[in-house]
Protein backbone atom coordinates (compact mmCIF):
# COMPACT_ATOMS: atom_id res chain seq x y z
CA UNK A 1 0.00 0.00 0.00
CA UNK A 2 2.86 2.35 0.78
CA UNK A 3 4.24 1.79 -2.69
CA UNK A 4 0.95 2.84 -4.28
CA UNK A 5 0.66 5.89 -2.03
CA UNK A 6 4.23 7.05 -2.69
CA UNK A 7 3.98 6.63 -6.46
CA UNK A 8 0.51 8.19 -6.66
CA UNK A 9 1.62 11.20 -4.64
CA UNK A 10 4.69 11.50 -6.86
CA UNK A 11 2.52 11.61 -9.95
CA UNK A 12 0.17 14.16 -8.37
CA UNK A 13 3.03 16.47 -7.39
CA UNK A 14 4.60 16.16 -10.81
CA UNK A 15 1.36 16.80 -12.64
CA UNK A 16 0.84 20.28 -11.16
CA UNK A 17 1.08 22.34 -14.38
CA UNK A 18 2.98 25.38 -13.13
CA UNK A 19 3.75 26.66 -16.64
CA UNK A 20 0.04 26.65 -17.43
CA UNK A 21 -0.94 28.25 -14.11
CA UNK A 22 1.72 30.98 -14.17
CA UNK A 23 0.99 32.03 -17.74
CA UNK A 24 -2.77 31.82 -17.29
CA UNK A 25 -2.42 34.35 -14.47
CA UNK A 26 -0.91 36.65 -17.11
CA UNK A 27 -3.76 36.02 -19.56
CA UNK A 28 -1.85 33.54 -21.73
CA UNK A 29 -2.82 29.98 -22.58
CA UNK A 30 0.64 28.42 -22.94
CA UNK A 31 -0.85 25.54 -24.92
CA UNK A 32 -1.88 27.90 -27.73
CA UNK A 33 1.22 30.04 -28.13
CA UNK A 34 4.82 29.44 -29.15
CA UNK A 35 5.57 25.73 -29.39
CA UNK A 36 2.45 24.86 -27.40
CA UNK A 37 4.63 23.01 -24.90
CA UNK A 38 3.70 23.37 -21.23
CA UNK A 39 7.19 24.01 -19.94
CA UNK A 40 9.65 26.69 -18.90
CA UNK A 41 11.26 27.04 -22.35
CA UNK A 42 7.96 27.99 -23.96
CA UNK A 43 7.17 30.30 -21.04
CA UNK A 44 10.49 32.06 -21.74
CA UNK A 45 9.53 32.57 -25.37
CA UNK A 46 5.99 33.72 -24.72
CA UNK A 47 5.88 35.38 -21.28
CA UNK A 48 9.43 36.47 -20.53
CA UNK A 49 12.36 35.71 -18.28
CA UNK A 50 10.86 36.13 -14.80
CA UNK A 51 7.82 33.88 -15.40
CA UNK A 52 10.11 31.29 -16.99
CA UNK A 53 12.47 31.35 -14.00
CA UNK A 54 9.50 31.02 -11.64
CA UNK A 55 8.16 28.04 -13.58
CA UNK A 56 11.57 26.36 -13.68
CA UNK A 57 12.04 26.74 -9.92
CA UNK A 58 8.52 25.49 -9.21
CA UNK A 59 9.01 22.49 -11.48
CA UNK A 60 12.31 21.67 -9.77
CA UNK A 61 10.62 22.04 -6.38
CA UNK A 62 7.77 19.68 -7.23
CA UNK A 63 10.23 17.00 -8.31
CA UNK A 64 12.18 17.40 -5.09
CA UNK A 65 8.97 17.40 -3.06
CA UNK A 66 7.83 14.13 -4.62
CA UNK A 67 11.05 12.49 -3.44
CA UNK A 68 10.88 13.99 0.04
CA UNK A 69 7.27 12.94 0.57
CA UNK A 70 8.05 9.43 -0.65
CA UNK A 71 10.88 9.25 1.88
CA UNK A 72 8.36 10.04 4.61
CA UNK A 73 6.10 7.25 3.37
CA UNK A 74 8.79 4.57 2.96
CA UNK A 75 12.50 4.04 3.45
CA UNK A 76 12.74 1.82 0.37
CA UNK A 77 15.01 3.59 -2.13
CA UNK A 78 13.48 1.75 -5.09
CA UNK A 79 10.02 3.04 -4.13
CA UNK A 80 11.34 6.55 -3.51
CA UNK A 81 12.99 6.52 -6.93
CA UNK A 82 9.78 5.20 -8.50
CA UNK A 83 7.87 8.07 -6.88
CA UNK A 84 10.38 10.52 -8.33
CA UNK A 85 10.00 8.98 -11.77
CA UNK A 86 6.23 9.17 -11.34
CA UNK A 87 6.62 12.92 -10.77
CA UNK A 88 8.52 13.22 -14.05
CA UNK A 89 5.82 11.22 -15.83
CA UNK A 90 3.18 13.42 -14.19
CA UNK A 91 4.93 16.52 -15.47
CA UNK A 92 5.11 15.14 -19.00
CA UNK A 93 1.64 13.58 -19.00
CA UNK A 94 -0.57 15.54 -16.55
CA UNK A 95 -4.14 14.24 -16.33
CA UNK A 96 -5.42 17.81 -15.82
CA UNK A 97 -4.25 18.94 -19.27
CA UNK A 98 -5.24 15.93 -21.34
CA UNK A 99 -1.87 14.24 -20.69
CA UNK A 100 -0.03 16.96 -22.63
CA UNK A 101 2.58 18.55 -20.41
CA UNK A 102 6.20 19.66 -20.45
CA UNK A 103 9.35 17.78 -21.36
CA UNK A 104 10.49 16.75 -17.91
CA UNK A 105 13.82 18.55 -17.63
CA UNK A 106 13.25 20.75 -14.57
CA UNK A 107 11.19 18.10 -12.77
CA UNK A 108 14.01 15.61 -13.35
CA UNK A 109 16.51 18.10 -11.92
CA UNK A 110 14.43 18.30 -8.76
CA UNK A 111 14.08 14.53 -8.47
CA UNK A 112 17.73 13.67 -9.04
CA UNK A 113 18.98 16.67 -7.14
CA UNK A 114 17.62 14.78 -4.15
CA UNK A 115 18.63 11.28 -5.24
CA UNK A 116 22.01 11.89 -6.92
CA UNK A 117 23.15 15.46 -6.24
CA UNK A 118 26.67 15.16 -7.69
CA UNK A 119 25.41 13.64 -10.93
CA UNK A 120 22.74 16.33 -11.13
CA UNK A 121 25.32 19.11 -10.75
CA UNK A 122 27.32 17.53 -13.58
CA UNK A 123 24.19 17.30 -15.74
CA UNK A 124 23.23 20.90 -14.94
CA UNK A 125 26.74 22.07 -15.88
CA UNK A 126 26.50 20.24 -19.20
CA UNK A 127 23.02 21.70 -19.76
CA UNK A 128 24.14 25.29 -19.10
CA UNK A 129 27.36 24.91 -21.10
CA UNK A 130 25.53 23.48 -24.10
CA UNK A 131 22.88 26.22 -24.02
CA UNK A 132 25.52 28.97 -23.73
CA UNK A 133 27.54 27.57 -26.62
CA UNK A 134 24.68 26.64 -28.97
CA UNK A 135 21.83 28.91 -27.76
CA UNK A 136 19.54 25.91 -28.22
CA UNK A 137 17.54 25.06 -25.09
CA UNK A 138 16.62 21.72 -26.59
CA UNK A 139 20.26 20.77 -27.22
CA UNK A 140 21.09 21.64 -23.63
CA UNK A 141 18.18 19.58 -22.34
CA UNK A 142 19.16 16.51 -24.34
CA UNK A 143 22.83 16.84 -23.44
CA UNK A 144 22.01 17.32 -19.77
CA UNK A 145 19.73 14.27 -19.69
CA UNK A 146 22.38 12.09 -21.30
CA UNK A 147 25.04 13.49 -18.97
CA UNK A 148 22.88 12.58 -15.97
CA UNK A 149 22.55 8.99 -17.20
CA UNK A 150 26.30 8.69 -17.75
CA UNK A 151 27.16 10.35 -14.43
CA UNK A 152 25.02 7.98 -12.37
CA UNK A 153 26.37 4.96 -14.25
CA UNK A 154 30.02 5.81 -13.56
CA UNK A 155 29.40 7.22 -10.09
CA UNK A 156 28.84 5.46 -6.79
CA UNK A 157 25.05 5.57 -7.15
CA UNK A 158 22.61 2.84 -6.02
CA UNK A 159 21.08 0.70 -8.77
CA UNK A 160 17.48 1.97 -8.35
CA UNK A 161 18.65 5.55 -8.88
CA UNK A 162 20.68 4.53 -11.94
CA UNK A 163 17.60 2.85 -13.40
CA UNK A 164 15.49 5.93 -12.63
CA UNK A 165 18.01 8.28 -14.27
CA UNK A 166 18.11 6.07 -17.35
CA UNK A 167 14.33 6.16 -17.57
CA UNK A 168 14.31 9.94 -17.13
CA UNK A 169 16.89 10.36 -19.90
CA UNK A 170 14.86 8.17 -22.25
CA UNK A 171 11.68 10.15 -21.51
CA UNK A 172 13.41 13.51 -21.99
CA UNK A 173 15.06 12.52 -25.27
CA UNK A 174 11.78 11.03 -26.49
CA UNK A 175 9.93 14.25 -25.68
CA UNK A 176 12.58 16.20 -27.62
CA UNK A 177 12.34 14.05 -30.75
CA UNK A 178 10.74 16.87 -32.76
CA UNK A 179 13.45 19.24 -31.56
CA UNK A 180 16.08 16.73 -32.66
CA UNK A 181 14.53 16.64 -36.13
CA UNK A 182 14.58 20.44 -36.30
CA UNK A 183 18.18 20.57 -35.04
CA UNK A 184 19.22 18.19 -37.82
CA UNK A 185 17.21 20.19 -40.38
CA UNK A 186 18.62 23.51 -39.12
CA UNK A 187 15.18 24.92 -38.33
CA UNK A 188 15.26 24.79 -34.51
CA UNK A 189 14.72 28.19 -32.82
CA UNK A 190 17.62 29.58 -30.83
CA UNK A 191 17.06 31.43 -27.56
CA UNK A 192 16.08 35.00 -28.37
CA UNK A 193 14.67 34.27 -31.82
CA UNK A 194 11.26 35.70 -32.62
CA UNK A 195 8.34 33.25 -32.72
N, C-alpha and C positions, 0 to 999 in steps of 0.2 A: 504493500500500500504506500509505503514511503517513497518507493521508486516512482510510482504514478504521480504522487503529489509533487515531488521535486521536479519532474519533467514537465508536468502540466503548468506549474508556476513559472518555470523557465520560459515555456512558450508564451504564456500570458505577458510576462515582463517584456520579452522580445518583440511581441506583436504591437506594443504601444507605438502608434505611428507619429513620432514626434515631428518629422518633416511635414507631414500633412497638417498636424495641429498648429505648428508654429506659423506656417504660411497661410493657413486659413484665417488665423487671427489678423493677418495683414491683408485679407481680402483676396488671396490667391489660392486657387485649387492646383496644387503642385502636380496633380495627375494630368492636367490639361495644358501645361506650359512646358517649354524647354523640351527635355527628353521624355517627360512624363514619368520619370523615375522618382519614387518616393524616398529620396535620400539626400544627404548633405551636399553632394556635388551639384545636383539639380537646384537645390535651394540657393547655392552660391550663384549659379547662373541667373536665377529668376528673382531672387529676393535680396541678394547682397551678402556681404561678408559676415556681418554680425549675426543675422539669423542662421547662416550656415554654420558658424562656430557654435552657436547655441545648440543646434540640432546634432552636430557631431559629438559634443560633450554629453548631451542627453542620451544619445545612442550608446556611447561608451559606458555611461553610468548604468543603463538598463542591463547591459551584458554583465557588468560586474555585479550588479544586484542579484541577477539570476543565480550566479555562482554562490554568492554569500548566503542567500536564502536557502539554497540547496544544502549548503554546509550546516545550516541550523537544523535541517530536516534529517540529514543522514551524514555519517562520517565516511561513507563509501565513496572513494575517489571516482570510481567508474560512473556512479550515479550522478555525482556532482558534475562531472564532465558531460554526461548526457544531458543534464539540465542546461548547462551552458550552450551545448550544441542546439538544444531545443529553442533557446533564446535567439540564436542566429537564424534558425529556420523560421521562427515567429516573425523576425524582422523582415525576412525575405518574402514570406508567405503569410501575411497577417489576415486572419479571418475577417476582420472589420473592414478591410478594403478589397474584398473579393480575391484574397490571396495574391495581391499584386503589391509588393512592397519594395524595399530598397535592395542593395546588393550585398549587404552583410559585412562591410569592411569595418565600420566603427563599432558595431555590436561585437564582432570578433575580437577587436582590440580590447574591449572591456572584459570579455570572457577570459581571454588568454593572458591579459594583464594580471589577472588573479591566479590563473593556473600555471603559467610559465612566464614570469615577468621578464627574465633575461632574454628569452627568445622573442618576446613581444617588443622589447626595446630594439633588438636587432631588426625585426620586421618593420618597425616604425621608422627606423633610420633609413632602411632601403626604400620605403615608401616615399619619405620626404626627399631623399636624394634623387630618386627617379623623377618625381614631379618637378623638382627644381631644374633638373637637366633637360627634361623633355617637354615640360609644361602640359603633359597629358595626365589628368587625374586617373584615368583608367589604367594607363601603363604603370603608374605608381601603385595602384590597388592590386593589380595582378602580381607585380614584382614583390610587393610586401607579403601577399598571401603565400607565394611560393617560398619566400625567405623564411616565413614562420614555420612552414612544413619542414624545411631543411634544418632550421635551427633546433627544433625539438628532436629531430631524428639524430642529430650529432651531439646533442647536449644530454645532460644527466636528468632526463625527464621521464616520469613514469609512463608505462605503456598506454594507459587509458587516455592520457593527455596527448600523447603522440597520435593516437587514432583520431581523437577529436580535432586536432590541428589539421590532420590530413583531410578529414571530412570538410572542415571549414574552407580549406584551400580549394578543394574540388568545387564546393558550392559557389565560392567567390569567382573562380575562373569561369564556371558555367554561366553565371549571371552576367559576366562581361564578354560573352561570346560575340555579341553584336559589335561591341567596342573593338574586339580583336579584329573582326572583319574590316571595320572602318580604319583601324590602324594600318592594316596590310594594304588597304586600298588608298590610303593617304587622305581620307575624308573625315577623320576623327577631329573634333573640335578641341583646340588647345584652351587652356585657362585664359580668360580675358577676351576670347573671340565673341563676337556678336552672335546671337541666336539666329 
